[in-house]
């Protein structure tokens, strides 16, 4: 499937037990378990007297619920109970709204109350003794609807002609203007001004192998809620759940296990978690399981944000250097904001992308529509903006007749400018975009393809070469939420970890993340192995999240490309603390100075040795002194527990919320992709002829894991660009709600990918690593650019992020009406 | 999703006779494709039971119909809505009756909106299938009024 990739680290895998382990191509510790089918997923959990929940969902995108009759379902043998939105609303609080002002008035419950706002919204839930009985009973629930006018476009929603949340009185969720520099002056002095009427980033999602799963038990004996689930940001979920369910947050226990992919989409499963808990309560405390079907996942889990860019004006100097951008952006967050409107500020982490322009005004809007609520899908909010910037660069390049590689070189932030402060105060830690372009061009054979392209065009073939340069910003400053709502209680970022020597001397590490394939077990072991100078196989890493392990903070989970920085910094801190305690203990035990000690592996396993005497004590001996043989301990060592928790805190400050200025993210990994695409002259099917992905995520902890994530993100992006789109019809039916219509990318559709790597270590993390894994949706930008190049001569401007044979056909049809001329105008001064 | 339909036909009956036929649920409803049963509530309201089957989605639909406009002998319009397997449907169907030399010219037009999984899963099939079913109804009407 993939072309053979050059190894990032030249050295062979270390087998002799000596480090350093960070940077080594260590096979994933998780692999053996997962590949042999021995993983433990939420649906593998079977509990005594477990019940099964099935949702009844709205066929309408917008309708008033006239009545719900659950009596026939409840009368069915084997059915335990049913719940409706109205019943839930009577015993809960609406979910917390992050947005300010009118958005605060939105009343969001986990099932529809009075109105349904998107096709697939739950209106009732039936609980039965088996999944089949629950299915059958759900069909007996009678719901009467009165259809209302649906709103499926964000621009249309902003007219407030048909309002979704009547209590808010508007469909607008948020609006704010980001303005920096002197935009007016830049336009006055521009040599060229390019106007782009409309660009559109389409709605797509993730299709994890494992759908959402929740098991909830509201235990009547201790009045605590126990969750076994695959939510990927549980520390966020429990904050929402506690307030919603009127229960102390410490009374909610969440455990996650192996998770079969999330890509951010599983962050927003807390409404279903609430329904399952309330169902368990109604069922007298019996555990209730809900396993989402694929169809449910497609219509009602969460989609990525859709965004429209209107009236974009770009000022350029005589050399094609962009001096200013002025644009209006409208984000569609679906029926309920939920994690939104955080996306209204998250994009500004990459405000200027990889480019140097200093003057810009972005008027940003977000609206609700009668579509599935959005969630933080891989590349969340930033990929839409980065795609926009890449489109701007390519359109301007074509209009001015500047080759796209040259256009980028003229506009890139220069390597010597790092750390680079963006117009809105973000600090890009490191990077070398020209070098990445050089590596990518070498890998793909740029000059050769240019020649082939020239020859092919003589034959009438439509071949395009596209470049996409993008950023993967990692480790958020949650203080940016205060730009959205000054009363938001979040700022900074933190992650916890615990590192201990167990009673028999085993090194055990627990972290607050929820890995879904990112290899946290392996990279954690690598970091600790280097601290203690032992082999990673000697370290046990507790995977999965558990509130009762007490290692999490309010930001714990797996999202936003941060584990390599936040998670591993916490692990490193905890390991250092443990090492310091072990050193003190060994100094006492071996009767020598701490400076005289060295950590390593001896005859009896991991040990600490006195260099002067050769005496040593192994880990079991150390643990024994503290846990079992404690009478020998002198009082000055009573504080030694060999059980060390460390909370790493990112060095952030609260941004200036009025100026919308400050550091919003700690690290900036970058990706540069090049695609060669041919559009078939007869079928108009775009085919990738060659593809290169170059990644820079700073110091690499584990090369194969990084490579795997680059391939995954690339596949996801290619799917999004060419195959996957959440299409809604005019009345809000989702028309791509099955895999046969949504056509998620598979191994059969992924081209050979040539992989390359450059390294600019981050000065902002202890190891030089940067968070990665989201890929910045680089393929979406790159494929749009390649198609632009292939079709520009045909009078086509690529103005949508989704392009398949059908959309290219429609663009070609529209060409007769002057698609390019209508969309783009060039003014030469 | 919306399916729009329209057409015309002529029958050798007076407009009054055509109107009376169209507004009599017992005669009109029986011509609906895959008709299974009828319950008449009053002169303007009735519920028809229909068999619905598209690919693997099969089931019975209860469609509540209302004679929304009745202007004897010029125009009759039905509005209906119902739950069908995997979705909901609304129907508006109007008949304009124009006297002709031999009898009555019937101009018919309407729109059906389909919501839910039925539209999502079977969207591509619905329009041709819907039009085929409408044609069956019109053919039935013509035959009955012949």
Contacts between the chains, C-beta under 8 A, distances in Angstrom:
chain1	res1	chain2	res2	distance
A	58	B	116	7.6
A	59	B	83	7.8
A	59	B	86	7.6
A	59	B	87	4.6
A	59	B	88	4.5
A	59	B	115	4.4
A	59	B	116	2.4
A	59	B	117	6.7
A	59	B	118	7.5
A	60	B	88	6.5
A	60	B	115	5.0
A	60	B	116	7.1
A	61	B	115	7.3
A	119	B	115	7.0
A	119	B	116	6.4
A	119	B	120	7.4
A	145	B	88	6.8
A	147	B	81	7.9
A	147	B	90	6.6
A	147	B	113	7.8
A	147	B	115	7.5
A	295	B	117	7.0
A	295	B	121	7.9
A	299	B	117	8.0
A	299	B	120	7.0
A	729	B	1	4.6
A	729	B	2	7.9
A	729	B	119	7.1
A	729	B	123	7.4
A	730	B	1	7.6
A	730	B	2	6.9
A	731	B	1	6.7
A	731	B	2	7.0
A	731	B	113	6.0
A	731	B	115	6.4
A	732	B	115	7.8
A	733	B	1	5.6
A	733	B	114	7.3
A	733	B	115	6.1
A	733	B	116	7.0
A	733	B	119	4.1
A	733	B	120	5.5
A	733	B	123	7.1
A	734	B	120	5.3
A	735	B	1	7.4
A	735	B	119	7.3
A	735	B	120	6.0
A	735	B	123	5.1
A	736	B	120	7.8
A	737	B	117	7.1
A	737	B	120	3.9
A	737	B	121	6.7
A	738	B	120	7.4
A	738	B	121	6.0
A	741	B	120	7.8
A	741	B	123	7.9
